[in-house]
Amino acid sequence: MTTATAPAAPVAPARPAGRHLVTSLPGPRSLALHAAREQSVARGFGVVLPVFIDHAEGAILVDVDGNRIIDLASGIAVTSVGAAAPEVAAAVADQAQQFTHTCFMVTEYDGFTRVAEALNRLTPGDHEKRSALFTTGAEAVENAVKIARAHTGRPAVVVLDHAYHGRTLMTMTMTAKNAPYKDGFGPFASEVYRAPSAYPYRWPGGAERAAEQALAALEEMVLTQIGAHRVACIVAEPIQGEGGFIVPAPGYLRGVQELAERHGILFVADEIQTGFGRTGAMFACEHEGVVPDLVVTAKALTGGLPLAAVTGRADVMDAVAPGGIGGTYAGNPVSCAAALATIELIEREDLPRRAREIEALAMPRLAELQQTSPFVGDVRGRGAMLALEFVTPGTTTPDPDAAKAVAARCNAQGVLTLTCGTFGNVIRLLPPLVIPLPVLSDALDVLERATLELS
Ligand code: PLZ
């Protein structure tokens, strides 16, 4: 038997797997699209890097000029499974062909129940739980407050310095930072009280005393200023996100939970940015062994479709009578399908473990950078939620210009990098959890060089 030798297939030029720029950023096509945008889109939307995306491949965003950009943003902690996970795309397409919407308050569908079951199973604590699905993070935070008020019959809500909870009237009130979130948008909602955050790097009494002193201040506020019997809930991010990736001093979250319990106050964890493996545990509260009464989630719950949730103690959740919570799009079926596919991927690929691998690679390099660059005052975070805080050398004075300069250099070189922080002086790393480690390593090279160029 003779075998005919097939003519060799033409060899396609090797396509780069990682970062690759073919124009300066933004390229000409993006510039033209951006000019068009300015004629039709309201000015109030900012943009970090004005490139227009054509498609995504894992942790790479490919723009309309053909540039391949490393994604260290994940659409602000959303696309942990990547922005084009085939399993999520298929689930979305299938569901969209079945039906796109019924409104869960009109007729039912099982995807909603199955997402609720998954959330009840995955969130901290093995007590009986119920979940309610919504559309955006802010909407879910607002609903957590409504549920807490309905259950306790109390009006007051306690939040922290450096908090971010959203842009709606209630959640903007709960958010700490004035510009750009609150400036000009008042008057604000009433019965929101702000306690200090146990921010180790900036605690006046020193990092070691931050937990104890912040808890004392919180207790004094609850007891003397508000009256404990008037407080419905304390809402806290277990690692503060927009406020600067602030990991609270050890023991602080536990202390908040105990204080809340002593006074019949509900402890609500806003895990919108930290949830679903981002910090190396499924939920960031787990690092402190804290079981909140209510947990608010959104973002990485799906691969990018709008879906948010409040999950918590069944007796608390069920304090609201039928019709008391909901929304036209709450728990949209396409978003639910995306969530189920995403949760399956997170569990199957053990993405919390991937977050710990990212930390193991990146944290030593960031710590080294803190030694070599006098501009890096603090390095912190957990898992794939890591940050550098920039200061004027030799001081702890925030240096937002340094952070902005470093982020701008990274962005120009195709490493999409976000800043954050009350003082705007923090660079945060939020890569998709599926980022290949060599790609992350390349991004860190760029970040290191950009930081060492500061003078
Ligand atoms: N709670 C902890 O991180 C959203 C906001 C970006 P939405 N964070 C990104 C911006 O400038 O608008 C967030 C969060 C935490 C609540 C929210 C709000 O979630 O889905 O943006 O409403």
Boltz pocket constraint, residues with backbone or C-beta under 6 A from the ligand:
constraints:
  - pocket:
      binder: B
      contacts: [[A, 76], [A, 135], [A, 136], [A, 137], [A, 138], [A, 139], [A, 141], [A, 164], [A, 165], [A, 166], [A, 167], [A, 237], [A, 241], [A, 242], [A, 270], [A, 271], [A, 272], [A, 273], [A, 298], [A, 299]]
      max_distance: 6.0
